[in-house]
Amino acid sequence: MSLWSETRGYPQRTFFVCLIAYGFSQLDLALFAYAVPSMRADLGLSLQDMGLIVGLSFAVGGVLQVWLGHMTDRLGRKKMMQISLAGASLFVAAHSLATNMFMLIALRAGAIFTGGGLYPATGAIVTEVAPARYRGIMAGLLQTAYPMGWFIAAMFAAPFLTVFGWRALFLVALLSLPYVLVIRALLKESNRFDTVKAATETRSFGESLKLLLTPEMRRRTITLFIAQFLFVMAYGGSSIFFPTYFVEDRGLQVGSSAILVGIGNGVGVLGYILAAYVGEFVLTRRTTVVIWTMLGAASFLFLVWGTKTYTGTIAAFAVMSIFFYGAAAVKFAYVAEIFPTHLRATGLAVCTSLAVNIGTAISPLLISAAVEKIGWDMAYTLVAGVPLICAGLFYLLLKPIPSGLDVDAVQKLLAEK
């Protein structure tokens, strides 16, 4: 039986509804990165000012996202998807009204807080609805929404920034607002969630966090958090500042920089698909994560030190995206299945959203400060390349899990010594 025939019906519908919702959230958030060079010039912000804006907004938004994950385990995946997408659409569009860095911090924190709720909500429902044999493929391919969102945002960014300016660009985020009605009409809560709802709907936030640190859960929670934090130390500042890096260090025009990053992310979709396939049918997901992360580190460093021409930079960026960014596909599927249903969204929020946002908060601050002292290339190497290698080593400490197991069987395997 093929993937298409085995998932036909509601599982496929759930996947595509969640893919588009998550893609909208990534498109909304990507608009900021493309607008950074223009905003800096218009508002008179230094690179360190921008690092502070990004750092504080991700720190505040990231901590609040853990609460959203908890609420997703309490109120349901469908309801929180609608709330998160609507909030992100409005907060990002409101960036067009910003007149100073304090407004940007507040609006950015709100956008990250709400938009980040799509990550545990979509991941949890796809993991719970997908057939066991294809769960890794479906959860992994869900992550292709990230590069697709960035690619589509780049297509808006190039003409909008050139013709209309950065304020008009943020209004593109309103396109995602009507999609809330699609989620409401086409999705339902998963049967797995319905079976645990009675136990989760009265559980407090503190109780959820304590469950993640019980003796049987503590090691996987802490190891995953550290690995994810290091991974996003590498990803956070580098991705946010890539458009700026190509403008200020490589001398590209703003539109050309946006197109370069957009094409690179678009080609990177192949890496997500390949990683999901290898993790499902060839190697374990844990092993695939390690290989993709290490190859991502090598290709990232080659992009920084080994490219000069525009064409060569696009090619190197695409290869880097295939491995560095593509690791997210198999990594997400692994994280989603190692937490039990009653803690799945909370576990995803802590070990992905919180770790991701703290890493993304710290990395831009470090990169912006390092650029002033040692230049772009060394800053990217020390603040992004080295942490990415360390992340691959931490993923090695996690337990490999055979693919194709039911999520309840995964819990039994993890409980064995």
Secondary structure, 3 states (H helix, E strand, C coil): CCHHHHCCCHHHHHHHHHHHHHHHHHHHHHHHHHHHHHHHHHHCCCHHHHHHHHHHHHHHHHHHHHHHHHHHHHHCHHHHHHHHHHHHHHHHHHHHHCCCHHHHHHHHHHHHHHHCCHHHHHHHHHHHHCCHHHHHHHHHHHCCHHHHHHHHHHHHHHHHHHHHCHHHHHHHHHHHCCHHHHHHHHCCCCHHHHHHHHHHCCCCHHHHHHHHCCHHHHHHHHHHHHHHHHHHHHHHHHHHHHHHHHHHCCCCCHHHHHHHHHHHHHHHHHHHHHHHHHHHHHCCHHHHHHHHHHHHHHHHHHHHHHCCCHHHHHHHHHHHHHHHHCHHHHHHHHHHHCCCHHHHHHHHHHHHHHHHHHHHHHHHHHHHHHHHHHHHHHHHHHHHHHHHHHHHHHHCCCCCCCCCCCHHHHHHHHHCC
